[in-house]
């Protein structure tokens, strides 16, 4: 499958899916900040999804308990704005297993919904792209 740039990047099909999902998402959340891990593929996905440059953070690749520190830091600084974080499927699987005790095998552009209550992150569930 041909890639948008180099072989570690998003595929051409992926660019189209990211744009389509970003358009649908923006009908629900018109204003949001976007963050990405430092992987070429996630940065490109974030750009095509949002149409803007993401804030790139190496620590969004840490799919362990350190991920919570990063997410809480972003949430504290967000001033209650909506936040989209592009990361890796295994990070989403870690969060679902750790917070809900559930197995989650995300497909491309699947998402989890979390909120920050001022002291901790709460996993509310999975974003339904079909809704």
Phi and psi restraints in degrees (value plus and minus 20) as a CYANA .aco file:
   2 UNK   PHI     -88.5   -48.5
   2 UNK   PSI     122.5   162.5
   3 UNK   PHI    -119.0   -79.0
   3 UNK   PSI     137.4   177.4
   4 UNK   PHI     -84.8   -44.8
   4 UNK   PSI     -62.4   -22.4
   5 UNK   PHI    -149.6  -109.6
   5 UNK   PSI    -128.8   -88.8
   6 UNK   PHI    -105.6   -65.6
   6 UNK   PSI     153.6   193.6
   7 UNK   PHI     -85.8   -45.8
   7 UNK   PSI     -34.5     5.5
   8 UNK   PHI    -109.5   -69.5
   8 UNK   PSI     -20.0    20.0
   9 UNK   PHI    -110.7   -70.7
   9 UNK   PSI    -197.1  -157.1
  10 UNK   PHI     -90.9   -50.9
  10 UNK   PSI     128.8   168.8
  11 UNK   PHI     -99.3   -59.3
  11 UNK   PSI     144.4   184.4
  12 UNK   PHI     -79.8   -39.8
  12 UNK   PSI     -63.4   -23.4
  13 UNK   PHI     -80.9   -40.9
  13 UNK   PSI     -59.8   -19.8
  14 UNK   PHI     -81.9   -41.9
  14 UNK   PSI     -57.3   -17.3
  15 UNK   PHI     -83.0   -43.0
  15 UNK   PSI     -61.2   -21.2
  16 UNK   PHI     -86.4   -46.4
  16 UNK   PSI     -63.9   -23.9
  17 UNK   PHI     -83.9   -43.9
  17 UNK   PSI     -62.7   -22.7
  18 UNK   PHI     -81.8   -41.8
  18 UNK   PSI     -63.6   -23.6
  19 UNK   PHI     -82.8   -42.8
  19 UNK   PSI     -65.0   -25.0
  20 UNK   PHI     -82.0   -42.0
  20 UNK   PSI     -66.2   -26.2
  21 UNK   PHI     -87.8   -47.8
  21 UNK   PSI     -56.7   -16.7
  22 UNK   PHI     -82.1   -42.1
  22 UNK   PSI     -60.1   -20.1
  23 UNK   PHI     -84.2   -44.2
  23 UNK   PSI     -65.4   -25.4
  24 UNK   PHI     -82.6   -42.6
  24 UNK   PSI     -64.6   -24.6
  25 UNK   PHI     -80.7   -40.7
  25 UNK   PSI     -61.3   -21.3
  26 UNK   PHI     -86.0   -46.0
  26 UNK   PSI     -39.2     0.8
  27 UNK   PHI     -92.5   -52.5
  27 UNK   PSI     -42.5    -2.5
  28 UNK   PHI    -116.1   -76.1
  28 UNK   PSI     -65.3   -25.3
  29 UNK   PHI    -142.3  -102.3
  29 UNK   PSI      72.8   112.8
  30 UNK   PHI     -93.5   -53.5
  30 UNK   PSI     -48.9    -8.9
  31 UNK   PHI    -137.1   -97.1
  31 UNK   PSI     105.4   145.4
  32 UNK   PHI    -181.5  -141.5
  32 UNK   PSI     136.3   176.3
  33 UNK   PHI    -118.3   -78.3
  33 UNK   PSI     126.4   166.4
  34 UNK   PHI    -142.8  -102.8
  34 UNK   PSI     115.2   155.2
  35 UNK   PHI    -144.7  -104.7
  35 UNK   PSI     135.2   175.2
  36 UNK   PHI    -164.7  -124.7
  36 UNK   PSI     132.3   172.3
  37 UNK   PHI     -89.4   -49.4
  37 UNK   PSI     157.0   197.0
  38 UNK   PHI    -106.7   -66.7
  38 UNK   PSI     -15.6    24.4
  39 UNK   PHI     -94.3   -54.3
  39 UNK   PSI     119.1   159.1
  40 UNK   PHI     -72.4   -32.4
  40 UNK   PSI     -65.5   -25.5
  41 UNK   PHI     -82.2   -42.2
  41 UNK   PSI     -62.4   -22.4
  42 UNK   PHI     -92.4   -52.4
  42 UNK   PSI     -55.8   -15.8
  43 UNK   PHI     -82.3   -42.3
  43 UNK   PSI     -67.1   -27.1
  44 UNK   PHI     -84.3   -44.3
  44 UNK   PSI     -60.9   -20.9
  45 UNK   PHI     -79.8   -39.8
  45 UNK   PSI     -65.1   -25.1
  46 UNK   PHI     -80.5   -40.5
  46 UNK   PSI     -62.2   -22.2
  47 UNK   PHI     -84.5   -44.5
  47 UNK   PSI     -66.2   -26.2
  48 UNK   PHI     -89.4   -49.4
  48 UNK   PSI     -54.7   -14.7
  49 UNK   PHI     -85.3   -45.3
  49 UNK   PSI     -65.8   -25.8
  50 UNK   PHI    -122.4   -82.4
  50 UNK   PSI     -42.0    -2.0
  51 UNK   PHI      55.9    95.9
  51 UNK   PSI      -6.6    33.4
  52 UNK   PHI    -160.5  -120.5
  52 UNK   PSI     147.3   187.3
  53 UNK   PHI     -95.2   -55.2
  53 UNK   PSI     108.0   148.0
  54 UNK   PHI    -100.7   -60.7
  54 UNK   PSI     139.5   179.5
  55 UNK   PHI     -99.2   -59.2
  55 UNK   PSI     100.3   140.3
  56 UNK   PHI    -115.6   -75.6
  56 UNK   PSI     107.6   147.6
  57 UNK   PHI    -151.6  -111.6
  57 UNK   PSI     100.9   140.9
  58 UNK   PHI     -76.3   -36.3
  58 UNK   PSI     -57.0   -17.0
  59 UNK   PHI     -87.6   -47.6
  59 UNK   PSI     -32.2     7.8
  60 UNK   PHI     -96.0   -56.0
  60 UNK   PSI     -22.3    17.7
  61 UNK   PHI    -112.6   -72.6
  61 UNK   PSI     -29.2    10.8
  62 UNK   PHI    -101.3   -61.3
  62 UNK   PSI      82.3   122.3
  63 UNK   PHI    -117.3   -77.3
  63 UNK   PSI      41.9    81.9
  64 UNK   PHI    -168.4  -128.4
  64 UNK   PSI    -185.0  -145.0
  65 UNK   PHI     -81.6   -41.6
  65 UNK   PSI     -42.6    -2.6
  66 UNK   PHI     -84.5   -44.5
  66 UNK   PSI     -44.2    -4.2
  67 UNK   PHI     -79.7   -39.7
  67 UNK   PSI     -55.7   -15.7
  68 UNK   PHI     -81.9   -41.9
  68 UNK   PSI     -59.2   -19.2
  69 UNK   PHI     -80.8   -40.8
  69 UNK   PSI     -64.2   -24.2
  70 UNK   PHI     -84.1   -44.1
  70 UNK   PSI     -67.8   -27.8
  71 UNK   PHI     -83.3   -43.3
  71 UNK   PSI     -61.0   -21.0
  72 UNK   PHI     -86.4   -46.4
  72 UNK   PSI     -57.9   -17.9
  73 UNK   PHI     -83.1   -43.1
  73 UNK   PSI     -65.2   -25.2
  74 UNK   PHI     -81.2   -41.2
  74 UNK   PSI     -65.4   -25.4
  75 UNK   PHI     -82.2   -42.2
  75 UNK   PSI     -62.4   -22.4
  76 UNK   PHI     -82.6   -42.6
  76 UNK   PSI     -58.2   -18.2
  77 UNK   PHI    -102.9   -62.9
  77 UNK   PSI     -27.5    12.5
  78 UNK   PHI     -98.0   -58.0
  78 UNK   PSI     -36.4     3.6
  79 UNK   PHI      34.2    74.2
  79 UNK   PSI      21.0    61.0
  80 UNK   PHI      46.3    86.3
  80 UNK   PSI      -0.4    39.6
  81 UNK   PHI     -96.9   -56.9
  81 UNK   PSI     138.3   178.3
  82 UNK   PHI     -91.6   -51.6
  82 UNK   PSI     123.0   163.0
  83 UNK   PHI    -150.0  -110.0
  83 UNK   PSI     115.7   155.7
  84 UNK   PHI    -136.5   -96.5
  84 UNK   PSI     110.6   150.6
  85 UNK   PHI    -141.2  -101.2
  85 UNK   PSI     100.2   140.2
  86 UNK   PHI    -112.9   -72.9
  86 UNK   PSI      98.4   138.4
  87 UNK   PHI    -159.5  -119.5
  87 UNK   PSI    -174.3  -134.3
  88 UNK   PHI    -126.3   -86.3
  88 UNK   PSI     131.7   171.7
  89 UNK   PHI     -74.5   -34.5
  89 UNK   PSI     -59.6   -19.6
  90 UNK   PHI     -88.8   -48.8
  90 UNK   PSI     -43.4    -3.4
  91 UNK   PHI     -91.5   -51.5
  91 UNK   PSI     -61.8   -21.8
  92 UNK   PHI     -83.6   -43.6
  92 UNK   PSI     -61.1   -21.1
  93 UNK   PHI     -81.9   -41.9
  93 UNK   PSI     -61.5   -21.5
  94 UNK   PHI     -80.2   -40.2
  94 UNK   PSI     -67.6   -27.6
  95 UNK   PHI     -81.3   -41.3
  95 UNK   PSI     -64.6   -24.6
  96 UNK   PHI     -85.0   -45.0
  96 UNK   PSI     -62.5   -22.5
  97 UNK   PHI     -87.4   -47.4
  97 UNK   PSI     -63.2   -23.2
  98 UNK   PHI     -91.6   -51.6
  98 UNK   PSI     -62.1   -22.1
  99 UNK   PHI    -108.5   -68.5
  99 UNK   PSI     -54.6   -14.6
 100 UNK   PHI    -133.1   -93.1
 100 UNK   PSI     -29.4    10.6
 101 UNK   PHI      46.9    86.9
 101 UNK   PSI       5.7    45.7
 102 UNK   PHI    -137.0   -97.0
 102 UNK   PSI     127.8   167.8
 103 UNK   PHI    -100.5   -60.5
 103 UNK   PSI     113.4   153.4
 104 UNK   PHI    -157.4  -117.4
 104 UNK   PSI      97.8   137.8
 105 UNK   PHI    -131.3   -91.3
 105 UNK   PSI      68.2   108.2
 106 UNK   PHI     -87.4   -47.4
 106 UNK   PSI     122.3   162.3
 107 UNK   PHI    -109.0   -69.0
 107 UNK   PSI     156.8   196.8
 108 UNK   PHI     -78.3   -38.3
 108 UNK   PSI     109.5   149.5
 109 UNK   PHI      46.4    86.4
 109 UNK   PSI      -1.8    38.2
 110 UNK   PHI     -90.0   -50.0
 110 UNK   PSI     136.7   176.7
 111 UNK   PHI    -163.7  -123.7
 111 UNK   PSI     133.3   173.3
 112 UNK   PHI    -131.0   -91.0
 112 UNK   PSI     127.5   167.5
 113 UNK   PHI    -127.3   -87.3
 113 UNK   PSI     106.0   146.0
 114 UNK   PHI    -149.9  -109.9
 114 UNK   PSI     135.6   175.6
 115 UNK   PHI    -155.5  -115.5
 115 UNK   PSI     138.3   178.3
 116 UNK   PHI    -132.0   -92.0
 116 UNK   PSI     101.2   141.2
 117 UNK   PHI    -111.7   -71.7
 117 UNK   PSI      -7.8    32.2
 118 UNK   PHI      80.2   120.2
 118 UNK   PSI     -38.7     1.3
 119 UNK   PHI    -149.8  -109.8
 119 UNK   PSI     -45.2    -5.2
 120 UNK   PHI    -175.0  -135.0
 120 UNK   PSI     139.3   179.3
 121 UNK   PHI    -107.5   -67.5
 121 UNK   PSI     116.7   156.7
 122 UNK   PHI    -142.3  -102.3
 122 UNK   PSI     105.7   145.7
 123 UNK   PHI    -105.7   -65.7
 123 UNK   PSI      94.0   134.0
 124 UNK   PHI    -108.5   -68.5
 124 UNK   PSI     -44.8    -4.8
 125 UNK   PHI     128.5   168.5
 125 UNK   PSI    -182.2  -142.2
 126 UNK   PHI    -123.3   -83.3
 126 UNK   PSI     117.4   157.4
 127 UNK   PHI     -91.4   -51.4
 127 UNK   PSI     108.2   148.2
 128 UNK   PHI    -114.6   -74.6
 128 UNK   PSI      84.7   124.7
 129 UNK   PHI     -86.8   -46.8
 129 UNK   PSI     -42.7    -2.7
 130 UNK   PHI    -100.7   -60.7
 130 UNK   PSI     -37.6     2.4
